[in-house]
Amino acid sequence: MDYNRIDDSIAKSGVAMGDLISYFRVKCKNCGHHRIMHDGSGKCEGVMNKPCTSGCDKYVPEI
């Protein structure tokens, strides 16, 4: 993964890092895990090397 390219993209987007962090901290109504724990298709991958046992396959924000 090219982290420098990603950092550049974030900087060019104009989205503040604090806003991104807040965005990814929102929990899922289905499983209770943060948005960051869900993959690109919405399926929860779990936390701390533990798979999600809720069967969550679609991220739905609590807010």
C-alpha positions in Angstrom: 0.0 0.0 0.0 1.3 3.4 -1.0 0.7 5.4 2.2 2.3 8.6 0.7 -0.2 8.5 -2.1 -3.1 8.1 0.3 -1.8 10.9 2.5 -1.6 13.1 -0.6 -5.1 12.2 -1.6 -6.5 13.0 1.8 -4.6 16.3 1.9 -5.9 17.3 -1.6 -9.5 16.3 -0.6 -9.8 19.1 1.9 -11.3 16.7 4.5 -9.7 17.3 7.9 -8.0 14.3 9.5 -10.2 14.8 12.6 -13.3 14.5 10.5 -12.1 11.3 8.9 -11.3 9.8 12.3 -14.8 10.8 13.6 -16.3 9.3 10.4 -14.6 5.9 10.9 -15.5 5.8 14.7 -19.2 5.6 14.0 -20.5 2.2 15.2 -22.7 -0.2 13.2 -26.3 -0.8 14.4 -26.0 -4.4 13.3 -22.9 -5.5 15.2 -21.7 -2.6 17.3 -18.2 -2.5 15.6 -16.8 0.8 14.2 -17.1 1.5 10.5 -13.3 0.9 10.1 -13.8 -2.7 10.9 -16.1 -3.2 7.9 -14.6 -4.0 4.5 -15.4 -2.3 1.2 -18.6 -4.3 0.7 -19.8 -3.6 4.3 -19.1 -7.0 5.8 -17.7 -6.8 9.4 -14.2 -8.2 9.7 -14.1 -8.1 13.5 -11.6 -6.5 15.8 -8.2 -7.3 17.2 -7.8 -10.5 15.1 -11.1 -11.8 16.3 -13.8 -12.4 13.7 -17.2 -10.7 14.1 -19.6 -13.3 15.3 -22.8 -11.3 14.7 -22.9 -12.3 11.0 -23.0 -8.6 10.0 -22.7 -8.3 6.3 -23.8 -4.7 5.8 -22.6 -1.6 7.7 -25.5 0.5 9.0 -24.4 3.5 11.0 -25.9 4.1 14.5 -26.5 7.8 13.7 
